[in-house]
Amino acid sequence: MAEASGVREAGADRRFASSLITVGSVILAVVAVAVLFAPLLSSWGPEEIDPLASLAPPGGAHLLGTDLNGMDVWSRVLHAARLDVGIAVAAVALAVVAGSLVGLVAGYRGGWADDVLMRVLDVFQAFPTFILALAVAALLGGGTANLIAVIALVNAPAYARLVRAEVRSIRELPFVEASRTSGSSFWGVLWRHVLPNSLTPVRVIAPLNCGWAMLTLAGLSFLGLGVPLPTAEWGAMISLGSGDVVAGRWWTSVPPGLFLLICVLGFSLLGEGLQERADSTRR
């Protein structure tokens, strides 16, 4: 009876995980279409100014109205998706690569290398993530490359600790020991056996971190430390239009905020679904 109940619960968990993954994937697919076909979905350029339509309400030639400078909000929201998603995905990918390498070496080598690398990570993780990103962004300045580096820097330590923990549990397993005794080199054992088997939790956490990376980017841009104006970016658009909401001109800041919410929701549902699927498999 208990075994049958456990099987039913596991099946329900897997179905719930599949539902989360499906919904998250559909949301991200819609975002991907908007990113790819942004120039075709709007008749205005993201930085094109209509001098006769400053702060025009939604309707007519401007589907979502215009901002203070007369730029089309719909076009800017769509083109901002390219920048925000691109920076977030690139930053998380860089964080995964850098953090995984550090965790791989620290976990497998152990000894003084492990101690030194972990203490360096302790220094980075002693600061709140956004405060650290804020400080580094203020030091490096704005720009796409600097923002990718900043967001990757603050996320890499988490991946390093995650991979290190996996590597420490894998390095003593029989198949790894057999590879070492058969004459495989240090790096050969790492690349062929240890690394592929230590990335499962990374694949689960990465989609969630893409959402958090987008929020970090939006926060930095909101505070003026992101991409320079007039480049279309959701956080900068929200900042620029925040004063208009009080005056009833909601269209300058609400649409970019909603698009940011939807995109982060898609990454979050996908990540949560992958986490649920991994948990149900272990159970």
WOQUILIN-V786293 format. One record per residue. RES is the residue in three letters. SS is DSSP state (H for helix, E for strand, C for the rest). PHI is phi in radians with two decimals (none if undefined). Layout:
BEGIN
res ss phi
RES SS PHI
RES SS PHI
END
This chain:
BEGIN
res ss phi
MET C none
ALA H -1.12
GLU H -1.16
ALA H -1.13
SER H -1.11
GLY H -1.12
VAL H -1.13
ARG H -1.12
GLU H -1.12
ALA H -1.11
GLY H -1.13
ALA H -1.13
ASP H -1.10
ARG H -1.16
ARG H -1.15
PHE H -1.11
ALA H -1.10
SER H -1.12
SER H -1.12
LEU H -1.08
ILE H -1.11
THR H -1.12
VAL H -1.11
GLY H -1.07
SER H -1.15
VAL H -1.11
ILE H -1.04
LEU H -1.21
ALA H -1.15
VAL H -1.11
VAL H -1.09
ALA H -1.09
VAL H -1.09
ALA H -1.09
VAL H -1.16
LEU H -1.25
PHE C -1.92
ALA H -0.94
PRO H -1.13
LEU H -1.53
LEU H -1.59
SER C -2.49
SER C -1.54
TRP C -1.98
GLY C -1.35
PRO C -1.17
GLU C -2.05
GLU C -1.37
ILE E -1.85
ASP C -1.78
PRO C -1.15
LEU C -1.74
ALA C -2.38
SER C -1.21
LEU C 0.97
ALA C -1.23
PRO C -1.25
PRO C -1.02
GLY E 2.19
GLY C 1.19
ALA C -1.31
HIS E -2.14
LEU C -0.97
LEU C -1.97
GLY C 1.42
THR E -2.26
ASP C -1.62
LEU C -1.04
ASN C -1.56
GLY C 1.45
MET E -1.59
ASP E -1.18
VAL H -1.17
TRP H -1.04
SER H -1.11
ARG H -1.20
VAL H -1.10
LEU H -1.14
HIS H -1.25
ALA H -1.13
ALA H -1.04
ARG H -1.01
LEU H -1.22
ASP H -1.12
VAL H -1.15
GLY H -1.06
ILE H -1.14
ALA H -1.09
VAL H -1.16
ALA H -1.11
ALA H -1.15
VAL H -1.17
ALA H -1.07
LEU H -1.13
ALA H -1.12
VAL H -1.10
VAL H -1.13
ALA H -1.15
GLY H -1.14
SER H -1.14
LEU H -1.11
VAL H -1.11
GLY H -1.13
LEU H -1.12
VAL H -1.17
ALA H -1.11
GLY H -1.23
TYR H -1.44
ARG H -1.31
GLY C 1.18
GLY H 1.08
TRP H -1.15
ALA H -1.09
ASP H -1.10
ASP H -1.07
VAL H -1.12
LEU H -1.13
MET H -1.22
ARG H -1.20
VAL H -1.09
LEU H -1.13
ASP H -1.03
VAL H -1.10
PHE H -1.14
GLN H -1.43
ALA C -1.26
PHE C -1.77
PRO C -0.98
THR H -0.98
PHE H -1.23
ILE H -1.12
LEU H -1.12
ALA H -1.07
LEU H -1.10
ALA H -1.16
VAL H -1.19
ALA H -1.14
ALA H -1.13
LEU H -1.31
LEU H -1.48
GLY C 1.61
GLY C -1.35
GLY C 1.86
THR H -1.07
ALA H -1.08
ASN H -1.15
LEU H -1.16
ILE H -1.06
ALA H -1.12
VAL H -1.11
ILE H -1.17
ALA H -1.13
LEU H -1.06
VAL H -1.38
ASN H -1.74
ALA H -1.05
PRO H -1.00
ALA H -1.12
TYR H -1.18
ALA H -1.06
ARG H -1.18
LEU H -1.12
VAL H -1.18
ARG H -1.01
ALA H -1.09
GLU H -1.17
VAL H -1.11
ARG H -1.11
SER H -1.49
ILE H -1.63
ARG C -1.10
GLU C -1.73
LEU C -1.23
PRO H -1.00
PHE H -1.20
VAL H -1.26
GLU H -1.08
ALA H -1.13
SER H -1.14
ARG H -1.16
THR H -1.23
SER C -1.43
GLY C 1.79
SER C -1.16
SER C -1.27
PHE H -0.98
TRP H -1.23
GLY H -1.10
VAL H -1.14
LEU H -1.10
TRP H -1.25
ARG H -1.48
HIS H -2.11
VAL H -1.33
LEU H -1.04
PRO H -1.02
ASN H -1.57
SER H -1.92
LEU C -1.71
THR H -1.01
PRO H -1.15
VAL H -1.15
ARG H -1.13
VAL H -1.38
ILE H -1.39
ALA H -0.99
PRO H -1.06
LEU H -1.06
ASN H -1.21
CYS H -1.08
GLY H -1.11
TRP H -1.14
ALA H -1.12
MET H -1.13
LEU H -1.16
THR H -1.09
LEU H -1.05
ALA H -1.09
GLY H -1.12
LEU H -1.13
SER H -1.18
PHE H -1.05
LEU C -1.56
GLY C 1.53
LEU C -1.92
GLY C -1.72
VAL C -1.25
PRO C -1.28
LEU C -1.20
PRO C -1.65
THR C -1.00
ALA C -1.29
GLU C -2.63
TRP H -1.03
GLY H -1.09
ALA H -1.15
MET H -1.14
ILE H -1.11
SER H -1.11
LEU H -1.13
GLY H -1.74
SER H -1.08
GLY H -1.27
ASP H -1.28
VAL H -1.07
VAL H -1.07
ALA C -1.50
GLY C 1.59
ARG C -1.67
TRP H -1.17
TRP H -1.21
THR H -1.40
SER C -2.22
VAL H -1.18
PRO H -1.00
PRO H -1.09
GLY H -1.13
LEU H -1.18
PHE H -1.12
LEU H -1.09
LEU H -1.04
ILE H -1.11
CYS H -1.16
VAL H -1.11
LEU H -1.06
GLY H -1.06
PHE H -1.11
SER H -1.16
LEU H -1.12
LEU H -1.09
GLY H -1.13
GLU H -1.11
GLY H -1.11
LEU H -1.12
GLN H -1.13
GLU H -1.08
ARG H -1.12
ALA H -1.13
ASP H -1.13
SER H -1.19
THR H -1.18
ARG H -1.16
ARG C -1.24
END
